[in-house]
């Protein structure tokens, strides 16, 4: 490539102005294109990019498109073979982007590659997962994952030490290096996921088309987590359960329109009992607010393909 890199970097931004500024500062020496889609942030994010980073391509939407639709704009406009889709609260360590590029070069069957993620305190964030099943969904949402992990049961991809490269079902969407011709061939993200599950759905469709998702232990990024979603807000949790209904309608066992809502409510009920036992009243209020949105847990047909 004339610019020295096969990798474009794309960031979907929503109310993360200072984290976005820090991220773009870290990317100042990246030899490839850098682009931002801003989802109608009301914190001055778009103006900051215009003023402080004039070389960054800015697509400022007049409404919040959701994460998947915003990312699709980046996937479809990129002119390089690879796109590094990066959250505003993630920053690369030296050489990390080049390592992801090298992995895509060396593994022509790989469509998505994810790196090691470390949190703000330097602790490993386990970023590889199995595809969700009704059982694993219940375990996670009922708050039973720590118990299951201590028993050595459940998701082996979550438990491995993240010190070696391997093929995995899917990686967290905070940092994803993508082979664009593969991703475009399966239709990019499904626009119907406003937030959550879009990277799982994409890796599932890529696997069905014969592509791999890989984990690269040689690339390390630092990731704050939950910056644009507000982490555990009731609003984003509602989006999570709506997206779960969509995912299981497409990829889950038959009859999801009948079992998904009772299963989700049962998981929320179990989590609420756990909150009572731990005397965490705020958790109970949070869970009641999420359950009140259950009328919107309706599966629908895929969009944006």
C-alpha positions as CSV (number, residue, x, y, z in Angstrom):
1,X,0.0,0.0,0.0
2,X,1.2,3.5,-0.8
3,X,0.5,4.7,2.7
4,X,2.4,1.8,4.2
5,X,-0.5,0.0,5.8
6,X,-3.2,-2.3,4.6
7,X,-5.3,-1.3,7.7
8,X,-7.8,1.5,8.0
9,X,-8.8,2.3,11.5
10,X,-12.5,3.0,12.1
11,X,-14.1,4.2,15.4
12,X,-17.9,4.5,16.2
13,X,-18.2,7.3,18.7
14,X,-21.1,8.2,21.0
15,X,-20.5,10.7,23.9
16,X,-16.9,9.7,24.4
17,X,-15.2,13.0,23.5
18,X,-12.1,12.8,25.8
19,X,-11.6,9.1,25.4
20,X,-11.9,9.6,21.6
21,X,-9.4,12.4,21.8
22,X,-6.9,10.1,23.6
23,X,-7.6,7.3,21.2
24,X,-7.0,9.5,18.1
25,X,-3.8,10.9,19.7
26,X,-2.5,7.4,20.1
27,X,-3.3,6.8,16.4
28,X,-1.5,9.9,15.2
29,X,1.4,7.9,13.7
30,X,-0.7,5.1,12.1
31,X,0.4,5.0,8.5
32,X,-3.1,4.2,7.2
33,X,-6.4,6.0,7.0
34,X,-8.3,6.8,10.2
35,X,-12.1,7.5,10.2
36,X,-14.7,8.3,12.8
37,X,-18.5,7.8,12.6
38,X,-20.1,10.0,15.3
39,X,-23.6,8.9,16.4
40,X,-25.0,12.3,17.0
41,X,-23.1,12.8,20.3
42,X,-24.2,15.8,22.3
43,X,-20.8,16.3,24.0
44,X,-18.9,18.1,21.2
45,X,-17.2,14.9,19.9
46,X,-17.6,15.8,16.3
47,X,-16.4,19.4,16.7
48,X,-13.4,18.1,18.6
49,X,-12.4,15.8,15.7
50,X,-12.9,18.6,13.2
51,X,-10.8,21.0,15.1
52,X,-8.0,18.8,16.6
53,X,-7.7,16.0,14.0
54,X,-8.3,17.5,10.5
55,X,-6.7,14.5,8.8
56,X,-9.3,12.1,10.3
57,X,-12.2,11.4,8.1
58,X,-15.4,12.3,10.0
59,X,-18.9,11.1,9.3
60,X,-21.1,13.0,11.7
61,X,-24.6,11.5,11.7
62,X,-27.6,13.6,12.6
63,X,-29.1,10.7,14.6
64,X,-27.9,7.8,16.7
65,X,-27.7,4.9,14.2
66,X,-26.7,2.3,16.7
67,X,-23.3,0.7,16.9
68,X,-23.8,-1.9,14.0
69,X,-25.2,0.6,11.5
70,X,-22.5,3.1,12.4
71,X,-19.8,0.5,12.0
72,X,-21.2,-0.6,8.6
73,X,-20.6,2.9,7.3
74,X,-16.9,2.4,8.1
75,X,-16.8,-1.1,6.6
76,X,-18.4,0.0,3.3
77,X,-16.4,3.2,2.9
78,X,-12.9,1.8,3.7
79,X,-10.5,1.6,0.8
80,X,-7.9,-0.8,2.4
81,X,-8.1,-4.6,2.5
82,X,-8.4,-4.6,6.3
83,X,-10.3,-2.5,8.8
84,X,-9.5,-2.2,12.5
85,X,-12.8,-1.5,14.2
86,X,-12.0,0.2,17.4
87,X,-14.0,1.5,20.3
88,X,-13.1,5.0,21.5
89,X,-12.1,3.6,24.9
90,X,-9.5,1.3,23.4
91,X,-5.9,2.1,22.6
92,X,-3.2,0.0,20.9
93,X,0.1,-0.9,22.5
94,X,3.2,-0.3,20.2
95,X,3.2,-2.7,17.3
96,X,-0.3,-4.0,18.0
97,X,-1.9,-2.9,14.7
98,X,1.0,-4.3,12.7
99,X,0.6,-7.6,14.6
100,X,-3.0,-7.9,13.6
101,X,-2.2,-7.0,10.0
102,X,0.5,-9.7,10.0
103,X,-2.0,-12.3,11.4
104,X,-4.5,-11.5,8.6
105,X,-1.7,-11.7,6.0
106,X,-0.5,-15.1,7.4
107,X,-4.0,-16.6,7.7
108,X,-6.0,-16.2,4.5
109,X,-9.0,-18.0,6.0
110,X,-9.3,-15.5,8.8
111,X,-12.0,-12.9,8.4
112,X,-11.8,-11.4,12.0
113,X,-8.9,-11.2,14.4
114,X,-9.1,-10.0,18.0
115,X,-6.2,-9.1,20.3
116,X,-5.4,-9.4,24.0
117,X,-7.3,-6.8,25.9
118,X,-6.1,-5.3,29.2
119,X,-8.2,-3.1,31.4
120,X,-7.1,0.3,32.8
121,X,-5.4,-1.5,35.7
122,X,-3.4,-3.8,33.3
123,X,-5.5,-6.9,34.1
124,X,-6.4,-9.3,31.3
125,X,-9.9,-9.0,29.9
126,X,-10.9,-12.4,28.6
127,X,-12.2,-11.6,25.2
128,X,-13.0,-14.9,23.5
129,X,-16.3,-16.7,23.8
130,X,-18.4,-19.6,22.6
131,X,-21.5,-18.9,20.7
132,X,-24.4,-18.3,23.1
133,X,-26.8,-21.0,23.8
134,X,-30.0,-20.8,25.9
135,X,-28.1,-22.4,28.8
136,X,-25.1,-20.1,28.7
137,X,-27.4,-17.1,28.2
138,X,-29.2,-18.0,31.4
139,X,-26.0,-18.6,33.4
140,X,-24.6,-15.2,32.4
141,X,-27.8,-13.2,33.0
142,X,-28.6,-15.0,36.2
143,X,-25.2,-14.0,37.6
144,X,-24.1,-17.6,37.9
145,X,-21.0,-17.4,35.7
146,X,-18.5,-17.1,38.6
147,X,-19.9,-20.3,40.1
148,X,-19.8,-22.2,36.8
149,X,-16.3,-21.0,36.1
150,X,-15.1,-22.1,39.6
151,X,-16.5,-25.6,38.9
152,X,-14.5,-25.7,35.6
153,X,-17.7,-26.0,33.5
154,X,-19.0,-24.0,30.6
155,X,-17.1,-21.9,28.2
156,X,-13.6,-23.2,27.6
157,X,-12.7,-20.3,25.4
158,X,-13.4,-17.9,28.2
159,X,-11.2,-19.9,30.6
160,X,-8.0,-20.3,28.5
161,X,-5.0,-18.1,29.4
162,X,-5.0,-15.9,26.3
163,X,-1.3,-16.5,25.8
164,X,-1.4,-18.3,22.5
165,X,-3.0,-17.8,19.1
166,X,-6.0,-19.9,18.2
167,X,-9.2,-20.1,16.2
168,X,-12.2,-19.1,18.4
169,X,-15.9,-18.7,17.8
170,X,-16.0,-14.9,18.4
171,X,-14.1,-12.1,20.0
172,X,-15.4,-9.0,21.8
173,X,-16.2,-6.1,19.4
174,X,-14.2,-3.6,21.3
175,X,-11.3,-4.3,19.0
176,X,-11.7,-6.3,15.8
177,X,-9.4,-6.5,12.7
178,X,-11.5,-7.5,9.7
179,X,-10.8,-8.8,6.2
180,X,-13.2,-6.5,4.4
181,X,-13.9,-8.6,1.3
182,X,-15.1,-11.5,3.6
183,X,-17.1,-9.2,5.9
184,X,-18.8,-7.4,2.9
185,X,-19.6,-10.8,1.3
186,X,-21.8,-11.8,4.2
187,X,-23.4,-8.4,4.5
188,X,-21.4,-6.7,7.3
189,X,-23.2,-6.2,10.6
190,X,-26.9,-6.8,10.8
191,X,-28.3,-3.2,11.2
192,X,-31.2,-4.7,13.3
193,X,-28.9,-5.0,16.3
194,X,-28.8,-1.5,17.7
195,X,-26.3,-2.4,20.4
196,X,-24.9,-5.8,21.5
197,X,-24.7,-9.2,19.7
198,X,-23.7,-7.7,16.4
199,X,-20.2,-9.1,16.5
200,X,-21.5,-12.5,17.6
201,X,-23.9,-12.6,14.7
202,X,-21.2,-11.6,12.3
203,X,-18.7,-14.2,13.3
204,X,-21.5,-16.8,13.2
205,X,-22.4,-15.9,9.6
206,X,-18.7,-15.8,8.7
207,X,-18.2,-19.3,10.1
208,X,-21.2,-20.6,8.2
209,X,-19.5,-19.2,5.0
210,X,-16.2,-21.0,5.8
211,X,-14.3,-18.1,7.4
212,X,-12.4,-18.1,10.7
213,X,-12.3,-15.8,13.7
214,X,-8.9,-15.8,15.4
215,X,-7.4,-14.6,18.6
216,X,-3.9,-13.0,18.4
217,X,-1.9,-13.0,21.6
218,X,0.9,-10.9,20.1
219,X,-1.3,-7.8,19.7
220,X,-2.3,-6.0,22.9
221,X,-4.8,-3.2,23.4
222,X,-5.9,-1.3,26.5
223,X,-9.7,-1.1,26.9
224,X,-11.6,0.8,29.5
225,X,-15.0,-0.9,28.8
226,X,-18.5,0.4,29.0
227,X,-17.6,4.0,28.1
228,X,-20.2,4.8,25.5
229,X,-22.9,2.4,26.8
230,X,-22.8,3.7,30.3
231,X,-21.8,0.1,31.3
232,X,-24.7,-1.1,33.5
233,X,-27.4,1.4,32.7
234,X,-31.0,0.1,32.4
235,X,-31.2,1.6,28.9
236,X,-28.3,-0.3,27.5
237,X,-29.5,-3.5,29.2
238,X,-32.8,-3.2,27.5
239,X,-30.9,-3.1,24.2
240,X,-29.0,-6.2,25.2
241,X,-32.2,-8.2,25.8
242,X,-33.8,-7.0,22.6
243,X,-30.7,-8.0,20.7
244,X,-30.7,-11.3,22.4
245,X,-34.2,-12.0,21.1
246,X,-33.0,-11.2,17.6
247,X,-29.9,-13.4,17.9
248,X,-31.7,-16.5,19.1
249,X,-34.5,-16.0,16.5
250,X,-31.8,-16.3,13.8
251,X,-29.3,-18.7,15.3
252,X,-31.0,-20.4,18.3
253,X,-33.1,-23.5,18.6
254,X,-36.5,-23.5,17.0
255,X,-39.3,-21.8,18.9
256,X,-37.3,-18.9,20.3
257,X,-40.4,-16.6,20.1
258,X,-41.9,-18.9,22.7
259,X,-39.0,-19.7,25.1
260,X,-36.8,-16.6,25.0
261,X,-39.0,-14.2,27.0
262,X,-39.7,-16.8,29.9
263,X,-36.0,-17.7,30.0
264,X,-34.8,-14.1,30.1
265,X,-37.4,-13.3,32.8
266,X,-36.3,-16.4,34.8
267,X,-32.7,-15.2,34.6
268,X,-33.6,-11.7,35.7
269,X,-35.6,-13.2,38.6
270,X,-32.6,-15.3,39.7
271,X,-30.3,-12.2,39.4
272,X,-32.8,-10.2,41.5
273,X,-32.8,-12.9,44.2
274,X,-29.0,-12.7,44.2
275,X,-29.2,-9.0,44.6
276,X,-31.5,-9.3,47.6
277,X,-29.1,-11.9,49.2
278,X,-26.2,-9.4,48.7
279,X,-28.3,-6.5,50.0
280,X,-27.8,-4.6,46.7
281,X,-31.1,-2.8,46.3
282,X,-29.9,-0.8,43.3
283,X,-29.4,-4.0,41.4
284,X,-33.0,-5.0,42.1
285,X,-34.3,-1.6,40.8
286,X,-32.1,-2.0,37.8
287,X,-33.4,-5.5,37.0
288,X,-37.1,-4.4,37.5
289,X,-36.5,-1.6,35.0
290,X,-35.0,-4.1,32.5
291,X,-37.9,-6.6,32.9
292,X,-40.4,-3.8,32.3
293,X,-39.2,-3.7,28.7
294,X,-40.1,-7.3,28.0
295,X,-42.8,-6.4,25.5
296,X,-39.9,-5.3,23.1
297,X,-38.1,-8.7,23.3
298,X,-39.6,-9.7,20.0
299,X,-37.6,-11.5,17.4
300,X,-37.6,-10.0,13.9
301,X,-36.2,-10.7,10.5
302,X,-32.5,-9.8,9.8
303,X,-31.9,-6.4,8.3
304,X,-29.0,-4.6,6.6
305,X,-27.7,-7.7,4.7
